[in-house]
Amino acid sequence: MAQFDVHRNLGQSRDSVPFVVIVQSSVFDDYRRRVVVPLVKKSHLGEVHHPRFNPMFTIGRLPVVLHPLEIVSVPADRLGKCVGTLAKESDRIIDALDELITRAHD
């Protein structure tokens, strides 16, 4: 399991959130949990009003949107099969997380 790996979501929300992406640094690989951000089916969200905060990706042929407000820590053994990586898109993911935690400008 590596940072930006995409895994199948095995949870109850898997119909609308088929995948999650690991955002946790490899520094914490010894822990039994992984911090992940859901990848929501684009068809379940409609229009994306803030593309920097909710970037869109394609996993297989499925358009999905990163949903940082739903960030969560899950046991590593509860992650489904790894289906790919978004490592080449890491800057977009980090930008979205920066939006989430950066102080608002007045």
N, C-alpha and C positions, 0 to 999 in steps of 0.2 A: 504494500500500500504506500503510495507516494502522494505528495502534495499535488493537487489538480487532477488526480485520478477520478474517473467517473464510475460510480457504482450503481447498480440497480437498487431501487428503494424497495425494501421488503415490508415496509409499514402499511398501515391501513389506508394511507393517502396515495398509494402507488398508482391509482388510476389517473389522478391529476398531476402527481409528482412521480414520474417514472424513474427518475435518477436523482442522485445527490453527487456533489463534487467535494472532495476533501480539500479544505483550505488550511488545515493545520500544518505548521512547520515540521519538517522531519526531525528537528531537535527533540520533539516530544514523541517519537516513535515508540519509546519504551512504555508509554502509558497504554492502557487497555481501551482507551476511548479515542474517537476521532471527531474533530470539529468539521461539520459538513454544512453546505448550503444547498437547499433544494433547487432542482431544475424543473420548473413547472411547464407543463405543455402550454405552448403559445395559445392554442385554441381555448384554453380554460381562463386566459387572462384578458383577451381582447386587446385593445390598444395599449401600447406601452408609452407612457407619458414622459418617462425619464430614462432614456436608453443608457446613459452612463451608469445609473444606479441599477438598472435591470437589463443588462446586455443579453442579446439573443445569441444562441448557438444552435448547431444542428448535431444531434447525436443519432448516428445511423441516418435515417431520412426524416427524423422527427424534430421539428423546431421546438426548442425549449428556451425558457427565460430564467436567468438567475434571480433568485428571490432572497436577498440578504436579510430582510426583516424576519425571516424564518430560520435563521442560523441556529444550529443545535449541536450538541455533543451526543454521540451515540457509541455504544460498545462496538469495538472493531469487529467482533464476531457476529454482529447483527447487520453488517453491510452485505449487500448482495454481490453478485459477480461483477468484477471490474470489466467494463465494456469499452474503455478507452481513456484518453487523457485530454485535458484542456491546457496542457503545459504551454503550448504555443500561444494561448490566449490569456496567459497569466497576468499580463498588464491590465487587461480589461476587468478581470476578476478582482485584482487588488484595487483598481480604481473604484469599483463598486463598493468594496469594503471600506475604503477611505471615505467615501460619501456617507456611509453609515455612521462612522465614528468621529468624523471631523466636525469641529465646532461650526455652527451655522454663522454665516456672515450677515451682519445687520446692514 
